[in-house]
Amino acid sequence: MSRADKGTPGLNRFLRFLPHGIRRFVLKQGWFASSNDPASTRRFSSFCGGCCCFCFLLILFLVHATQQPGAQKPGARTIGARVYQFYRGGYMPKWFMVSINEFGQSRTYTSFLVFKGGAEVARAQNEATKYYEQQLPIFLEAAKSFHVTPAIATVAKFTPQPAVATWYGMVAARARAYAQNKKEHRDWDDYRIEKDKCDMYKFMAANGLPCGQWAGIWRADDGYTAGKAINAALVAPMNATTANSMLVIKMCHISMGHYDSSWVVPNLQAIGLDSTMDRIHRLYDLKPTDRTRSWGSIFDPLTQSIPAGLMVQYPFSGALEPAELKIEVIWGRAYLALVDTSGYAFGQCDKEGAIILRDGSIVAYDSAWAAHPEPCTEWIVKEGHLEYAWALAEGFAKAAMIDAVRVDVFLHPSHPERAVINEISLSSGAMYKWHFHLMAQLWAEGHHQQLYTVTNPGVPMQKIANGESWYAKTYAKCRQSILHPDLYNRFCK
């Protein structure tokens, strides 16, 4: 191979990040044949600079496009929607998808939004900062009385300075702590409280936290055996009463949304269909990867070590899609709730993405991150759902002794007492806009000052079992204002 084909050492290091075809084309041109030639060095510098500028502008365009109204709705045909589908489908290089996510909450991008949006966007940023400043002393005080497990205490070692902390940076810091814990202590697998959905639900049941009911959990060596077990347990003994029951199938070992590993089947008979069994078999053997997040390479080996399994659940609200709040809890206190689904199946608001703050105020951010009121989501506040939802989310965090967690709560319009926990997330990718880095600072501050108390429960987090009465009696202290009547009657009378 000629010198022109080999290229300079600096060029070769740079070209490793480019597709093979482009790399081969550049080398064949012989533009950078000698590292000692000043002209070649200048061309190399210009080429690298041009590539960096192109990538920066492309990432800026893609991030902005995917945040346009409706871009993430199924079936949308806008440019933003097509870009999002291309991204979600995994058709981009992993490093590029990670860059898009990281850039979308970077100081560079937020500065661009303020520059582009002017006073209206700057006002939205200032309001979020003002809310953070109001909440900061309350949360730091909460951290002083909060208990964490030894596994969570190790996150402090990887935590950046609060002033430069980002949300994804904090998620990655905790992932590194989990990886180190697993390496040094084989039984420290606390990450399973999220990454294993079956363990997640067993934890909630063992601590009396209201959650979705399930028909059964199955683990087997392969998907075929698991499918046979489901048929034997549910399909074979079905009768006229149970045959038309709608059910939800969830894979225990897959927590990433892009695999569509949770789905609804219209009735028991549909579970036995070849299409359902084929889907179970395919997902059962899958080793999931989080290809779009910076912590994916850290979490993936941990996630892939979880034994496969599946759960069959009863739907929370029958055939109607429930409303859902994604609540971020830091140091045992809820900071905000993002409206993921807003009750339109019940004739309520058909808009999503609004954020509800602790004082009950509601704000919606457009694609430019400018703030607007969202009156159609007010039913959540007016009907009294927040008191139940905050309590559930904070109760989970305190039972798990976890520094930060997203708790997804299902709401039933007109019946706030029916609220239950759907799932939780340790690596939330929800769009919090201006609150991203502010929540990260709050999270990092607690670790930086180590305000909490370290308490060893003697078992990994997902195996903590305080008893079925814990939520009602110990946490809620039998307050009827946050308990379902059935729960109150069972444990408090």
ZIFENUR-V747137 format. One record per residue. N is the residue number from 0. BURIAL is + if it has 24 or more other C-alpha atoms within 12 Angstrom, else -. Layout:
<<N | BURIAL> <N | BURIAL>>
This chain:
<<0 | -> <1 | -> <2 | -> <3 | -> <4 | -> <5 | +> <6 | +> <7 | +> <8 | -> <9 | -> <10 | +> <11 | +> <12 | -> <13 | -> <14 | +> <15 | -> <16 | -> <17 | -> <18 | -> <19 | -> <20 | -> <21 | -> <22 | -> <23 | -> <24 | -> <25 | +> <26 | +> <27 | -> <28 | -> <29 | -> <30 | +> <31 | +> <32 | +> <33 | +> <34 | +> <35 | -> <36 | -> <37 | -> <38 | -> <39 | -> <40 | -> <41 | -> <42 | -> <43 | +> <44 | -> <45 | -> <46 | -> <47 | +> <48 | -> <49 | -> <50 | -> <51 | -> <52 | -> <53 | -> <54 | -> <55 | -> <56 | -> <57 | -> <58 | +> <59 | +> <60 | -> <61 | +> <62 | +> <63 | +> <64 | +> <65 | +> <66 | +> <67 | +> <68 | +> <69 | +> <70 | +> <71 | +> <72 | -> <73 | -> <74 | -> <75 | -> <76 | -> <77 | -> <78 | -> <79 | +> <80 | +> <81 | +> <82 | +> <83 | +> <84 | +> <85 | -> <86 | +> <87 | +> <88 | -> <89 | -> <90 | -> <91 | -> <92 | -> <93 | +> <94 | +> <95 | +> <96 | +> <97 | +> <98 | +> <99 | +> <100 | +> <101 | +> <102 | +> <103 | +> <104 | +> <105 | +> <106 | -> <107 | -> <108 | +> <109 | +> <110 | -> <111 | +> <112 | +> <113 | -> <114 | -> <115 | -> <116 | -> <117 | -> <118 | -> <119 | -> <120 | +> <121 | +> <122 | -> <123 | +> <124 | +> <125 | -> <126 | +> <127 | +> <128 | -> <129 | -> <130 | +> <131 | +> <132 | -> <133 | -> <134 | +> <135 | +> <136 | -> <137 | -> <138 | +> <139 | +> <140 | -> <141 | +> <142 | +> <143 | +> <144 | -> <145 | +> <146 | +> <147 | +> <148 | +> <149 | +> <150 | +> <151 | +> <152 | +> <153 | +> <154 | +> <155 | +> <156 | +> <157 | +> <158 | +> <159 | +> <160 | -> <161 | +> <162 | -> <163 | -> <164 | +> <165 | +> <166 | +> <167 | +> <168 | +> <169 | +> <170 | +> <171 | +> <172 | +> <173 | +> <174 | +> <175 | +> <176 | +> <177 | +> <178 | +> <179 | +> <180 | +> <181 | +> <182 | -> <183 | -> <184 | -> <185 | -> <186 | -> <187 | +> <188 | +> <189 | +> <190 | +> <191 | +> <192 | +> <193 | +> <194 | +> <195 | +> <196 | +> <197 | +> <198 | +> <199 | +> <200 | +> <201 | +> <202 | +> <203 | +> <204 | +> <205 | +> <206 | +> <207 | +> <208 | +> <209 | +> <210 | +> <211 | +> <212 | +> <213 | +> <214 | +> <215 | +> <216 | +> <217 | +> <218 | +> <219 | -> <220 | -> <221 | -> <222 | +> <223 | +> <224 | -> <225 | +> <226 | +> <227 | +> <228 | +> <229 | +> <230 | +> <231 | -> <232 | -> <233 | +> <234 | +> <235 | -> <236 | -> <237 | -> <238 | -> <239 | -> <240 | -> <241 | -> <242 | -> <243 | -> <244 | +> <245 | +> <246 | +> <247 | +> <248 | +> <249 | +> <250 | +> <251 | +> <252 | +> <253 | +> <254 | +> <255 | +> <256 | +> <257 | -> <258 | +> <259 | -> <260 | +> <261 | +> <262 | +> <263 | +> <264 | +> <265 | -> <266 | +> <267 | +> <268 | +> <269 | +> <270 | +> <271 | +> <272 | -> <273 | -> <274 | -> <275 | +> <276 | +> <277 | -> <278 | +> <279 | +> <280 | +> <281 | -> <282 | +> <283 | +> <284 | +> <285 | +> <286 | +> <287 | +> <288 | +> <289 | +> <290 | +> <291 | +> <292 | +> <293 | +> <294 | +> <295 | +> <296 | -> <297 | +> <298 | +> <299 | +> <300 | +> <301 | +> <302 | +> <303 | +> <304 | -> <305 | +> <306 | +> <307 | +> <308 | +> <309 | +> <310 | +> <311 | +> <312 | +> <313 | +> <314 | +> <315 | +> <316 | +> <317 | -> <318 | -> <319 | -> <320 | +> <321 | +> <322 | +> <323 | +> <324 | +> <325 | +> <326 | +> <327 | +> <328 | +> <329 | +> <330 | +> <331 | +> <332 | +> <333 | +> <334 | +> <335 | +> <336 | +> <337 | +> <338 | +> <339 | +> <340 | +> <341 | +> <342 | +> <343 | +> <344 | -> <345 | -> <346 | -> <347 | +> <348 | +> <349 | -> <350 | +> <351 | +> <352 | +> <353 | +> <354 | +> <355 | +> <356 | +> <357 | +> <358 | -> <359 | +> <360 | +> <361 | +> <362 | +> <363 | +> <364 | +> <365 | +> <366 | +> <367 | +> <368 | +> <369 | +> <370 | +> <371 | -> <372 | -> <373 | +> <374 | -> <375 | +> <376 | +> <377 | +> <378 | +> <379 | +> <380 | +> <381 | -> <382 | -> <383 | +> <384 | +> <385 | +> <386 | +> <387 | +> <388 | +> <389 | +> <390 | +> <391 | +> <392 | +> <393 | +> <394 | +> <395 | +> <396 | +> <397 | +> <398 | +> <399 | +> <400 | +> <401 | +> <402 | +> <403 | +> <404 | +> <405 | +> <406 | +> <407 | +> <408 | +> <409 | +> <410 | +> <411 | +> <412 | +> <413 | -> <414 | +> <415 | +> <416 | +> <417 | +> <418 | +> <419 | +> <420 | +> <421 | +> <422 | +> <423 | +> <424 | +> <425 | +> <426 | +> <427 | +> <428 | +> <429 | +> <430 | +> <431 | +> <432 | +> <433 | +> <434 | +> <435 | +> <436 | +> <437 | +> <438 | +> <439 | +> <440 | +> <441 | +> <442 | +> <443 | +> <444 | +> <445 | +> <446 | +> <447 | +> <448 | -> <449 | +> <450 | +> <451 | +> <452 | +> <453 | +> <454 | -> <455 | -> <456 | -> <457 | -> <458 | -> <459 | +> <460 | +> <461 | +> <462 | +> <463 | +> <464 | +> <465 | +> <466 | -> <467 | +> <468 | +> <469 | +> <470 | +> <471 | +> <472 | +> <473 | -> <474 | +> <475 | +> <476 | -> <477 | +> <478 | -> <479 | -> <480 | -> <481 | +> <482 | +> <483 | +> <484 | -> <485 | -> <486 | +> <487 | +> <488 | -> <489 | -> <490 | +> <491 | -> <492 | ->>
